[in-house]
Each structure stands twice: as structure tokens, then as C-alpha cells.
Amino acid sequence: MIPAARELLRRSSTRLARMLRQPSARRFGLLLLLLGGFAVALLVLPRPAPAELPRLAHSLGGYAPVAAVLGGALLLVALVPRTFVTLAAGAIFGPVAGAAYALGAALLAAALGFAVGRLLGREFVAERVRGRLARLDGWFTRQSVLGVVTVRLLPIAGFGLVSYGYGTTGARVLPFLAGSVIAAVPTAVGYAAIGAAVSSPGEINWYAIAPASLGLIASVVIVHRWWRTERRRRASRAEPA
């Protein structure tokens, strides 16, 4: 057993060394290292106190909206949950402006994450997908705005991680960005309203919480439509020519 294990380890090391000599593999390894670094940073870096955020925005003056969009995008790219970014935007800027800035940050973060995933991971993935993975990659390549919205609303991964993942597929950038923004609208409105209400406890309007349910409703509707489309497609394929 020991010689066999050594031989398996030697072959695995040889394959890994051969793979790492390829530029696409080195870029993909850099992407994994980047994501791992973000994950570690989320665990060890201190989190700012919520009470400090409005004072920071006030000190920026007229640059606060730009800082909110850019800062929110960088946080999303660094795998910070979008819920936190949107709640903070609502608490600082109010429900309407906070939702708008959160959507701007989501659009910019989606573009950045997609670009990094495409640059560092697409070639590696395209060279190695086979069988079902190739069909899945083809599905992403053909995906419409509705398909992107569906994936965004499913609780499979965080906003930033999905953006990186999309970049490694053959997905088209414009449907991806449009679907990302559309999918972000319900929760941006809902969580910004909640953040604004929590920051002003004496003025809480419980109806502000209602928009948060739009995300769930939209998810159910879109998944149902996708399921019906898939059923029709399979039925048409099953019909004899």
C-alpha cells in the first residue's frame, strides 16, 4: 500500500507541476488565491461600527454618493454580503438614495467580478470542461437576462462569488449585467428601507419592511417560468420528427 500511495502522490505532483507551467492554470490559481484571501480577510479584519458610517459619509460632503458606490462595489468584490452593504446605504442615505447607491454598487461590482473571472479563469475552464460541464457552460453562454435573474435570486452563493463564477463561463456580459441589476432591485429597495428605518427608531414605518418580500415573490415567479420553459423545451425535443 505504501509504494502504491507514493506512486500516486508522485504522479499527482507531476501532473500538478505540468499544469502549473501553463499560463491559464497560473491565472486560475491566482483567482483562487484572490478569493481565498478575501475569505480570510472577512474573518480577521475588524468591522466598522454602524454608528461611525453616517459621520464618515458626512465628512465626505458632496463626494459621499461617489464614495458609497465605489466603496460598496469594492466591498462586494471582496465578498462582503450585499445585505450588509445595502442596509448600510439605507441607514446612511435613506431608503430612496440608499437603494439607488446600492444598485450602482451592485452594477459596478458585477462588472468588476465578471471581468476578473473572465481574465483569470475563463481560458482554464474552457480548456477543461467536458461532458455535462460542457453542456452547463453552453447553457451559460446562451443564457438570457431572465436566466441571469433566476441564478442571481437562487440562494447558491454570495453576490461577488457569483460574479466571479459567471466570468469563468462563456456568459455574455450585457445580459449578465442587466440580469444582475434587475435581480438586485427588490432586495435593494427592501433592505435600504429597513436600514433607514433602523437608523431612525422613532420613525419606523413597518410598511417599509414589505419590499423585502418582493425578492422572494420574484424568485418564485421566475423559477416557475424557467421550469415551464424547460418543460416545453424537453417536450419539443421528445416529439418525433
GUMARPA-188171 format. One line per field, with one value per atom (N, C-alpha, C): residue number from 1; x, y negated, z negated. Coordinates in steps of 0.001 Angstrom, whole numbers. Atoms other than C-alpha are relative to their C-alpha. Layout:
<recs>
nr	[NUM ...] .
x	[X ...] .
y	[Y ...] .
z	[Z ...] .
</recs>
This chain:
<recs>
nr	[1 1 1 2 2 2 3 3 3 4 4 4 5 5 5 6 6 6 7 7 7 8 8 8 9 9 9 10 10 10 11 11 11 12 12 12 13 13 13 14 14 14 15 15 15 16 16 16 17 17 17 18 18 18 19 19 19 20 20 20 21 21 21 22 22 22 23 23 23 24 24 24 25 25 25 26 26 26 27 27 27 28 28 28 29 29 29 30 30 30 31 31 31 32 32 32 33 33 33 34 34 34 35 35 35 36 36 36 37 37 37 38 38 38 39 39 39 40 40 40 41 41 41 42 42 42 43 43 43 44 44 44 45 45 45 46 46 46 47 47 47 48 48 48 49 49 49 50 50 50 51 51 51 52 52 52 53 53 53 54 54 54 55 55 55 56 56 56 57 57 57 58 58 58 59 59 59 60 60 60 61 61 61 62 62 62 63 63 63 64 64 64 65 65 65 66 66 66 67 67 67 68 68 68 69 69 69 70 70 70 71 71 71 72 72 72 73 73 73 74 74 74 75 75 75 76 76 76 77 77 77 78 78 78 79 79 79 80 80 80 81 81 81 82 82 82 83 83 83 84 84 84 85 85 85 86 86 86 87 87 87 88 88 88 89 89 89 90 90 90 91 91 91 92 92 92 93 93 93 94 94 94 95 95 95 96 96 96 97 97 97 98 98 98 99 99 99 100 100 100 101 101 101 102 102 102 103 103 103 104 104 104 105 105 105 106 106 106 107 107 107 108 108 108 109 109 109 110 110 110 111 111 111 112 112 112 113 113 113 114 114 114 115 115 115 116 116 116 117 117 117 118 118 118 119 119 119 120 120 120 121 121 121 122 122 122 123 123 123 124 124 124 125 125 125 126 126 126 127 127 127 128 128 128 129 129 129 130 130 130 131 131 131 132 132 132 133 133 133 134 134 134 135 135 135 136 136 136 137 137 137 138 138 138 139 139 139 140 140 140 141 141 141 142 142 142 143 143 143 144 144 144 145 145 145 146 146 146 147 147 147 148 148 148 149 149 149 150 150 150 151 151 151 152 152 152 153 153 153 154 154 154 155 155 155 156 156 156 157 157 157 158 158 158 159 159 159 160 160 160 161 161 161 162 162 162 163 163 163 164 164 164 165 165 165 166 166 166 167 167 167 168 168 168 169 169 169 170 170 170 171 171 171 172 172 172 173 173 173 174 174 174 175 175 175 176 176 176 177 177 177 178 178 178 179 179 179 180 180 180 181 181 181 182 182 182 183 183 183 184 184 184 185 185 185 186 186 186 187 187 187 188 188 188 189 189 189 190 190 190 191 191 191 192 192 192 193 193 193 194 194 194 195 195 195 196 196 196 197 197 197 198 198 198 199 199 199 200 200 200 201 201 201 202 202 202 203 203 203 204 204 204 205 205 205 206 206 206 207 207 207 208 208 208 209 209 209 210 210 210 211 211 211 212 212 212 213 213 213 214 214 214 215 215 215 216 216 216 217 217 217 218 218 218 219 219 219 220 220 220 221 221 221 222 222 222 223 223 223 224 224 224 225 225 225 226 226 226 227 227 227 228 228 228 229 229 229 230 230 230 231 231 231 232 232 232 233 233 233 234 234 234 235 235 235 236 236 236 237 237 237 238 238 238 239 239 239 240 240 240 241 241 241] .
x	[824 0 860 -835 2808 658 -542 4626 -1062 1073 1292 -401 345 486 1088 -1080 3925 -57 93 3468 -1155 1143 40 337 -398 1480 982 -982 4362 -680 706 2018 -838 806 -261 872 -913 2682 504 -473 3945 -1066 1093 535 -223 197 192 1105 -1108 3656 -134 192 2897 -1119 1123 -402 372 -365 1123 948 -841 3529 -825 868 537 -471 433 -337 -1438 1405 -4074 -160 83 -3548 550 -552 -1385 -991 1000 -4039 -1175 1104 -6738 412 -492 -4602 23 31 -4271 -1417 1391 -8068 -414 325 -8442 692 -735 -5767 -657 677 -7574 -1279 1245 -10884 282 -365 -9213 469 -438 -7562 -1166 1187 -10899 -746 711 -12465 692 -743 -9703 -138 120 -9916 -1342 1318 -13623 -39 7 -12869 867 -971 -9931 -31 -34 -10354 -1122 1056 -12282 -1101 1149 -15739 -290 282 -16627 -1300 1229 -19192 -1050 1037 -22523 -182 193 -22683 1033 -1038 -19452 -265 207 -20759 -660 571 -23075 974 -976 -20301 1042 -968 -17885 -585 644 -20372 -147 158 -21000 1330 -1310 -17269 424 -346 -17053 -758 754 -19621 -623 588 -20603 568 -595 -18301 -583 544 -20307 -718 649 -22527 996 -1015 -19493 746 -699 -17691 -877 902 -20791 -51 61 -20970 1328 -1306 -17232 340 -294 -16825 -872 888 -19882 400 -428 -18630 1240 -1219 -15210 -307 382 -16829 -658 656 -18996 1014 -1045 -15986 843 -751 -14239 -848 894 -17137 -759 861 -18844 -1453 1396 -22561 -694 697 -24743 -1038 962 -27273 596 -663 -24776 205 -259 -23845 -1289 1262 -27490 -601 490 -28520 765 -811 -25613 -349 362 -26540 -1336 1284 -30125 100 -157 -29039 671 -751 -26712 -762 556 -28587 -1521 1450 -32221 -445 470 -34434 158 -29 -34530 1436 -1387 -30971 849 -756 -29619 -201 269 -31333 684 -639 -30025 1506 -1448 -26434 349 -246 -26681 -92 110 -27824 1206 -1200 -24972 1211 -1103 -22526 -114 203 -24067 382 -342 -23720 1510 -1449 -20093 706 -623 -19230 -207 247 -20877 949 -910 -18798 1441 -1369 -15550 218 -144 -16123 -14 71 -17098 1306 -1237 -14020 1170 -1096 -11645 -155 224 -13256 291 -268 -13071 1489 -1430 -9443 820 -833 -8136 -478 496 -10403 -628 752 -12176 801 -803 -9334 234 -224 -8595 -1242 1243 -12247 -338 350 -12782 854 -893 -9798 -330 166 -11060 -1436 1383 -14855 -283 360 -16130 -1372 1256 -19439 -1054 1072 -22096 468 -509 -19863 37 17 -19531 -1411 1394 -23318 -432 318 -23607 638 -669 -21072 -733 783 -23078 -1299 1230 -26199 276 -362 -24451 273 -300 -23267 -1281 1264 -26843 -943 921 -28318 -481 600 -30682 0 110 -31354 -825 851 -34099 771 -801 -31660 946 -896 -29216 -774 831 -32007 -335 335 -33002 1159 -1167 -29476 316 -290 -28992 -944 973 -32150 58 -125 -31314 1071 -971 -29510 1144 -1084 -26452 1353 -1272 -23634 -204 71 -22900 95 43 -23164 1348 -1320 -19434 469 -450 -18737 -716 738 -21476 569 -583 -19939 1304 -1236 -16535 -308 334 -18122 -527 520 -20014 1129 -1102 -16786 769 -719 -15249 -796 820 -18133 -4 119 -18992 -1139 1142 -21784 338 -158 -22295 -129 -112 -21526 -1262 1151 -24566 -1209 1081 -27255 344 -399 -25239 -174 115 -25069 -1461 1413 -28723 -733 654 -29881 436 -496 -27680 -693 654 -29208 -1475 1429 -32784 -221 149 -32321 289 -365 -30842 -1040 945 -33753 -870 909 -36217 690 -677 -33708 661 -579 -32037 -1044 1070 -35351 -381 440 -36340 1010 -1003 -33074 414 -281 -32390 -1081 1090 -35821 145 -194 -35087 1166 -1140 -31683 -351 422 -33240 -913 918 -35954 741 -746 -33496 851 -823 -31310 -820 890 -34351 -1106 969 -36145 -1315 1236 -38666 -897 779 -39827 -187 115 -40078 -1395 1238 -42740 69 -84 -43405 -337 244 -44648 1290 -1281 -41020 582 -522 -40358 -638 719 -42848 822 -747 -40495 973 -940 -38144 -605 645 -40716 -46 38 -40514 1041 -1028 -37305 -492 526 -38993 -1073 1057 -42030 590 -634 -39847 725 -692 -37791 -964 977 -40879 -529 544 -42274 999 -1007 -39024 366 -298 -38221 -1141 1144 -41748 18 -59 -41373 1131 -1117 -37980 -363 395 -39430 -964 932 -42274 710 -760 -39845 779 -754 -37690 -917 942 -40726 -395 369 -41775 1154 -1157 -38244 214 -179 -37972 -1100 1114 -41418 201 -219 -40486 1108 -1061 -37305 -495 499 -39248 -956 937 -41720 729 -657 -40936 28 -158 -39689 -1002] .
y	[1213 0 -1267 1184 -2455 -319 316 -2104 -513 461 -2490 -1435 1368 -5609 -977 877 -7041 -237 136 -6352 -913 880 -8012 -1443 1346 -11019 -583 471 -11228 -404 321 -11128 -1267 1200 -13721 -1248 1144 -16020 -347 244 -15584 -689 634 -16423 -1428 1351 -19423 -937 825 -20702 -308 225 -20230 -1002 905 -22031 -1425 1336 -24943 -709 640 -25551 -679 608 -26550 -1364 1341 -30289 -36 18 -29598 582 -599 -27390 -950 952 -30023 -1136 1054 -32667 508 -561 -30364 178 -107 -29670 -1351 1348 -33417 -402 287 -33711 694 -724 -31025 -618 639 -32698 -1314 1266 -36024 219 -285 -34539 495 -472 -32736 -1137 1158 -35975 -851 749 -37770 702 -759 -34981 -128 135 -35165 -1414 1382 -38954 -255 175 -38765 533 -614 -36610 -757 543 -38516 -1522 1461 -42193 -536 580 -44381 -627 584 -45543 -1386 1354 -49234 -31 158 -50282 -710 642 -51143 -1481 1405 -54446 -913 819 -55613 -295 157 -55259 -1328 1304 -58318 -1150 1074 -60506 -2 -86 -59244 -570 520 -59998 -1518 1444 -63472 -720 641 -64220 -51 -16 -63382 -1055 1049 -66012 460 -314 -66021 1236 -1210 -63085 1274 -1175 -60777 961 -953 -59312 796 -700 -58510 1009 -897 -57021 1190 -1093 -54978 1041 -936 -53455 745 -638 -52822 902 -810 -51630 1234 -1157 -49402 1034 -937 -47883 772 -675 -47148 1005 -947 -45537 1241 -1145 -43338 867 -753 -42360 784 -682 -41457 1015 -1053 -39038 -392 446 -41170 204 -239 -40181 -1291 1178 -42552 -507 438 -42615 -1071 979 -44447 -1318 1223 -46936 -789 685 -47716 -573 521 -48061 -1251 1158 -50443 -1202 1101 -52502 -613 520 -52809 -763 679 -53758 -1351 1252 -56490 -1010 925 -57957 8 -82 -56983 1053 -1133 -54480 -192 206 -56062 -131 187 -57342 1226 -1185 -54329 1144 -1055 -51914 -300 374 -53844 230 -186 -53838 1485 -1441 -50156 677 -562 -49338 -391 407 -51391 823 -831 -49486 1426 -1362 -46174 104 -22 -47038 -55 122 -48116 1258 -1214 -45088 1181 -1086 -42726 -91 180 -44224 341 -285 -44037 1485 -1422 -40488 820 -704 -39312 -162 255 -40947 785 -744 -39390 1495 -1415 -35959 363 -268 -36209 -29 145 -37356 1136 -972 -34849 1439 -1369 -31834 572 -519 -31583 972 -865 -30076 1357 -1253 -27471 881 -762 -26412 498 -380 -26405 1150 -1065 -24086 1344 -1231 -21519 478 -452 -21356 1130 -1155 -18035 496 -663 -16184 -958 815 -17634 -1405 1337 -20520 -838 730 -21462 -443 393 -21432 -1129 1071 -23572 -1312 1196 -26014 -558 448 -26122 -668 628 -26919 -1411 1350 -29878 -895 793 -31009 -476 359 -31003 -757 511 -32484 -1411 1309 -35439 -758 796 -38199 738 -743 -36061 1109 -1055 -33218 -542 616 -35518 -408 380 -36889 1228 -1236 -33333 467 -462 -32361 -964 986 -35597 132 -70 -35070 1326 -1274 -31461 -122 118 -31150 991 -950 -29375 -545 601 -31828 -1501 1440 -35444 -742 815 -38285 -23 79 -38653 1319 -1312 -34944 404 -299 -34537 -803 825 -37415 610 -662 -35727 1280 -1247 -32419 -210 298 -33916 -366 380 -35367 1188 -1184 -31900 801 -680 -30733 -806 704 -31736 -982 915 -34045 -1325 1314 -37301 -1084 998 -40424 -849 896 -42582 679 -662 -40025 241 -226 -39282 -1256 1243 -42917 -414 374 -43592 898 -923 -40465 -210 238 -41263 -1190 1188 -44721 261 -278 -43517 864 -881 -40762 -717 715 -43245 -1022 1070 -45701 301 -216 -44025 -86 15 -43454 -1344 1328 -46827 -938 850 -48601 420 -482 -46402 -238 122 -46370 -1448 1425 -50065 -630 513 -50821 463 -513 -48597 -709 705 -50203 -1410 1353 -53668 -9 -61 -52629 304 -358 -51080 -1175 1143 -54195 -1108 991 -56265 739 -845 -54119 -701 696 -56831 -201 210 -56955 1294 -1273 -53275 149 -321 -52522 1467 -1439 -48814 376 -288 -49052 -37 17 -49709 1390 -1362 -46038 766 -733 -44976 235 -260 -45477 1155 -1118 -42854 1305 -1222 -40211 95 -25 -41203 963 -916 -39214 1432 -1359 -36010 214 -125 -36649 83 -21 -37425 1314 -1276 -34292 1101 -1043 -32082 -132 213 -33663 374 -252 -33477 1469 -1430 -29918 781 -675 -28873 -162 229 -30481 799 -777 -28848 1476 -1412 -25456 302 -210 -25842 -37 61 -26834 1274 -1237 -23805 1168 -1077 -21532 -51 128 -22890 420 -344 -22525 1505 -1464 -18928 701 -612 -18141 -127 181 -19606 921 -919 -17519 1431 -1361 -14378 320 -246 -14833 592 -597 -12642 -969 903 -14446 340] .
z	[0 0 0 78 -836 1342 -1327 2540 962 -886 4331 -310 392 2337 445 -446 3103 1499 -1445 6795 392 -274 6763 -323 374 4945 1010 -983 7428 1303 -1245 10422 -153 223 8873 -23 48 8168 1390 -1369 11724 828 -742 13187 -448 521 10896 487 -469 11826 1484 -1435 15537 257 -183 15176 -376 469 13253 962 -1003 16132 1085 -996 18254 -504 435 18170 -503 417 17907 -1397 1334 14852 -1059 967 13163 -263 191 13755 -826 782 12399 -1450 1367 9357 -696 569 8852 -379 326 8971 -1291 1231 6298 -1208 1091 4184 -393 269 4514 -804 717 3404 -1410 1330 518 -896 781 -586 -469 398 -573 -1131 1029 -2632 -1360 1255 -5238 -557 454 -5360 -669 617 -6119 -1426 1326 -9133 -1011 947 -10640 -99 51 -9726 -880 849 -12195 852 -690 -11165 -567 505 -11378 -783 778 -13954 844 -822 -12296 -303 351 -14221 655 -606 -12544 1474 -1437 -8978 370 -369 -8917 -187 206 -10371 1110 -1093 -7728 1282 -1205 -4956 -78 165 -6375 222 -175 -6403 1458 -1424 -2682 787 -661 -1808 1309 -1297 1867 657 -561 2582 -607 688 320 948 -907 3111 844 -795 5283 -863 920 2281 -362 343 1449 1113 -1127 4941 158 -170 5261 -1188 1180 1680 -83 4 1887 1027 -1031 5140 -431 455 3648 -1103 1043 613 600 -632 2841 739 -687 4937 -997 1064 1674 -759 508 969 -1255 1091 -1675 429 -391 -1707 436 -522 308 -987 1010 -2536 -898 868 -4758 724 -766 -2013 203 -267 -1236 -1278 1275 -4877 -404 359 -5461 873 -901 -2391 -407 452 -3615 -1291 1286 -7120 155 -164 -5833 848 -992 -2869 78 -95 -3448 994 -807 -1617 1500 -1449 1858 513 -426 2252 -349 386 353 965 -969 2730 1323 -1265 5751 -59 121 4480 -118 119 3554 1357 -1344 7098 856 -723 8541 -404 483 6351 517 -495 7419 1469 -1427 11117 204 -136 10750 -494 539 8599 933 -949 11095 1186 -1133 13917 -390 442 11904 -231 264 10691 1275 -1282 14179 771 -735 15722 -584 635 13177 249 -270 13565 1441 -1410 17353 308 -257 17335 -604 712 14787 123 74 15113 1246 -1137 18458 847 -862 20503 -660 716 17839 35 8 17605 1401 -1367 21385 504 -444 21877 -636 772 19394 -155 163 19486 980 -812 20779 -438 340 20875 -515 576 18609 -318 275 17601 1272 -1266 21269 352 -262 21623 -940 940 18491 448 -490 19902 1222 -1141 23134 -423 506 21115 -474 428 19526 1206 -1189 22962 680 -653 24330 -919 1006 21174 322 -184 21450 -1323 1218 18945 -1051 930 17403 -694 614 16835 -1056 984 15063 -1245 1140 12878 -843 720 11979 -862 753 10947 -1144 1043 9010 -1195 1083 6989 -759 711 6088 -1084 1107 2709 136 -238 4131 -446 418 3336 -135 167 2479 1319 -1208 4972 706 -606 5536 565 -462 5844 1282 -1233 8464 1167 -1065 10453 506 -412 10464 778 -663 11396 1406 -1333 14324 958 -866 15652 534 -459 15904 1020 -994 18116 1301 -1269 21672 38 61 20492 671 -630 22398 -1065 1057 20434 -134 107 21288 -658 737 20302 -1457 1390 17190 -835 768 16086 -165 97 16909 -983 928 15077 -1433 1357 12082 -640 542 11665 -258 177 12180 -1239 1159 9611 -1303 1223 7132 -427 308 7292 -1221 1148 4866 -1356 1292 2085 -273 220 2649 -581 515 2115 -1417 1306 -817 -1097 1055 -2762 -226 213 -2148 -867 834 -3616 -1441 1361 -6606 -679 576 -7119 -405 337 -7022 -1212 1136 -9471 -1298 1202 -11917 -484 407 -11872 -635 623 -12958 -740 694 -15566 -296 311 -16381 1191 -1205 -12779 783 -701 -11961 595 -698 -9402 387 -243 -9382 1434 -1410 -5824 815 -714 -4867 150 -73 -5506 1151 -1049 -2833 1255 -1226 141 -94 122 -1293 482 -473 -385 1508 -1456 3282 565 -480 3653 22 49 2538 1056 -993 4741 1405 -1315 7753 246 -146 7107 396 -288 7096 1420 -1337 10266 1078 -1025 12213 67 -13 11145 635 -607 12115 1518 -1436 15544 634 -520 16026 69 27 15038 1143 -1097 17529 1344 -1251 20285 231 -131 19590 348 -324 19688 1463 -1414 23073 899 -821 24422 38 31 23277 760 -729 24666 1506 -1442 28055 510 -401 28116 42 42 27240 1133 -1096 30114 1179 -1174 33116 1163 -1137 36208 1098] .
</recs>
